[in-house]
Amino acid sequence: MKNKVWYVTGASKGLGLSLVKKLLAAGYNVAATSRSASALCDAVGPVNCKQFLALEVDLADQDSIQASIEKTHEHFGTIDVVVNNAGFGIGGSVEELTMGEIRYNFEVNVFATIGVVHSVLPFMRAQRSGHIINTSSIAGFTPGTGFSIYNSAKFAVTGFTEALASDVNELGIRATVVMPGAFRTDFLTGESLYMAKNQIENYTAVHATHARFAEMNGSQLGDPEKAADVFIELANQPEPPVRLFLGSDAFKRAETRIEQLTADLIRNKAIAESTDFPA
């Protein structure tokens, strides 16, 4: 349905920008957020102002998020699909990062996602329809060395979305968590990936992982244009999945993780059952 209204966060670059451009080209109405509305407009290019609403939003400020949702609904009359795409990576062992850096990562990667959902649900509940798509990461299902804080934030997004899907199902609202692998965007550059300034030499495995990630930039398997197509297709499914892994690398990592979890579960079955009261 081309008359659907989309609300997309983090739209000035990467997957968010690819998605917004494809949506506008296909005739959808789109509200998109960025830290700079002018930079967002420059990135998107010339568009019909009736079809596109550029929003300058501070995702660490709930009042800013709320105002953007209200402005979107006022402008278009409805909000049908929300894509929580904004976020950034953070690398380093937990003691290499400050508590301020850790809290800010959760503010943007977790609480902004929850904040957008909190603000949009009254509108979707009133219309008894809507689809919320939250972008997590394969790191939100299969953690990796060197990114413990990022992993934990994305695990939070994954868990939140899975529970949300159950909560809102009776209201006609759907929720999906997308867990991408490595896509060829600027995510591994300094613009989107923050690395701990305080390097502790004992963490050799952590730093070796960071070096491998730096070498990967520009050769990631995932194509953001194809990912954008999947998001659009996902929103048009009458019964979309709650969980979606994106990219062959994400699929393989998830498959391996499930095998490990299954083996651990079976191996420790007797211990799990030993804590019950006698039948």
N, C-alpha and C positions, 0 to 999 in steps of 0.2 A: 504494500500500500504506500504510494508515493506521498500521501497527505500526512504521514506520520511526522511528528515533531521529535527531533533528537536533541539531547543536551549532552555535550561531550566536554570533559575536563582535560586539561593538558593538551591543547589542540594546536599549539604553534609549531610543533616539530614532531618527528618520528611517526609512530603509528597513528597518533591522534590527528596529525595533519593529513596523512594519507586518507584516513577515514572521512574527515570533514570534506575534503575535496571530492571524493567519490560520491558522498551523499548529495552534495550540492549539484554535481554533474548529473546525478540520477533524478533530480527534481524534489528531493526531500527538503523540508524546512529544518534549519539547524541553528541552535544556540551553542556557542563554544566559548570556553574560558581559557584565559591565559593570565600571566602576571602583567602583561602589557597588551591592551586592546589594539594599539597601533601596530605593534609587532605581529600580532595575530592577523590583522587585516593585510599587512604586507605579505605575510607568508601564504595566505589563502588566495590573494589576488582579487581582480575585479569580480564582483558578484552582485546579484539582485538584492538590495537592502531589505526587501520584503521577505526574502527567503533566508537571509543570514543575519544573525544577531551576535556580534562580537562583545564579549563580556570580560571586563577586567576584574579579576577575582583574587583575593588573598585567601588561599585554601587553609591557612592557619587561623582564620577569623570566621567563626560561625555566622556572625552578622553579615559578612560579605557573601558567604555562600547562600544564606537565606534570601538576601536581596536579589541575587542573580537568578534564583529559582522563581521568585515572585515576578521578576521582570520578564523572564522567559514565558511564564504562563500568561501574563498580561499581554505580551506581544503576539503570541501565537494562539492563545486560547486553550491550549492543552500541552501536556508533556507525555509523550508515549514511550520513548526509549531514553534511558540514562546510561551513559558509558563513563564510569569512573576510571579514567586512563592516566591521570596525573600521578606522578611519583618520581622518586629518584633513588639511585642505589647508594649504598654506603658500605665501604670495605674497611676491615680492620678487626683485630680481636677485641673483645669487649673492654679490656683494660687499656687498649690503645686509644679508645674513643672517650670523649668527655660525656658526662651525663647530659649536658646541654645538647650535644650533637645527637645523642641517642633519643632524647625526648623529641627533638625537632623532626627526626626521621619518622617517629611514630605519629607525630602531628600531621605530617603531609601524607604519609603512606597509609595510615590507618584511620585516624580521626577525621580527616577530610572526607574519606570515602563514607564513613558512617554519617558524617554531617550532611553530605549531599542526600543520602538516603533518608535521613531524618526529616529534611526539609521538603523532599519531593513526595513522600508517602501520603500526606494528607490530600494532595491533588490526585494521585493515582487511586487512592482509596475511594474518593468521591466519584471518580469515573469508572470504578471497578475494572480497571485494565492498566496495563503498563508492563514494561520489561526493564529490569535493572541488570546491567552487565558490569561486573566489577573485575578489573584487571589485576590479577595476582601475579604469579610467576611459577615456573616449575620449582623455584626455590621455596615456594609456599607449600610444597608437597614433599620435595626431596632436598633437604638442606645440604649445603656445600661448605667446604673449608674456607675460612677467610671472610665470611659475610654473615656472621651469626645474628647481628642486629637486623640486617635486611631480611634474612631468612625468617626471623621471628615476626617481623612486621607483615610479611606476605602470608605466613601461616595464619595470622590473625584475620587477614582479609578473606582467606579461603574459608576458615571456620565460620566467620561472620556471615558470609554469603550462603553457605550451606544451611545454616540455621534460619536465615532470613527467608530463603526459598520456602521452607516449611511454614513459617509464620504467616506469609502473605498469600499463600496458595489459595486459600478459601475466598480471598478478595478479588480473584481473577488476575492477580499480579504475578509475574514470573521473575525469577532471579537466577543468574548464571555467573559462575566464577570462571574466568578464562585464565589458564596457566601457560603462558608462552615460554618457549625456549629462547635461544639467542636469535634475535632478528637484526638485520643490517640497518640499524638506525644509529643515532649518535649516543646511544645509552652508555657505551663504554668510554665516552670522552669525558673531559672534565666538566662539561656542561650538565651532565646527568648522573655522573658517578663520583661521589665524594670519597676520597681516601683519607684515612687517619693520618694526621701530621706527626703524631707521636709514635714513632716506630720503635718497637722493643725487639732487639735482635734475636731473642730466644724463639720468637715465632717464625721459624724458618719455613714451615709448611704453609702458613698463611701468606707470607710474602712471595713464595714461589707460585702460589695460586694466582695472586694479583699480577705477577709478571706474565703468566700464561693468558690471562684475560686481556691484558694490554696488547699482546701479540695477535689476539683474535679479532680485534677491531677492524672492520672492513671486509671480513671473510666469513661472517656469520651465515648460517644456512638459511635463516628465515627471510622471506620477502615481505616487507610491510604492506605492499600493495595487495598481495594475495591475502594477507591477514585481514585487511580492511574489507575485502569481499566476503570473508567468512563472517565478520561481525554483522554485515548487512543481511546475509542469508540467515544468520542465527536469529536476528530480530523478527524475521518473517516466518519463523517456524511456529506453528500453533502450540506445540509442546516442546520447547527448547530444553536441552540438557541442563542440569544444575552444574555439572563440572565439564569443562572442555579443555583438554591439553592441546596446545597449538605448536606445531613443528615436530618433525621426526625425532629431533634430539630430545624434546620434552616427552614425547611418547615413550621413547626407549628408557629414559631415566625413570619415568613413572612405572613402567613395566618391571624394571629391575627392583625398584623400591617395594612394589606390591609383593614380589616374590620373597624379598627379605622379610617383610612384615609377616607374611604367611608362615614362613619358616620359624620365625621367632615366636609367633603365636602358638604353633603346634608344639614347639620344643618346651614351652613353659606352661602348657595346659594344666599339668598336675599341680604346679605351684598356684596358679590362678584359682583352681577349684578347691585347694586345701584350706582356703580361708572362710568357706561357707559353714554355717551351722549344720549339724547332722540332719539329714533328711528325716 
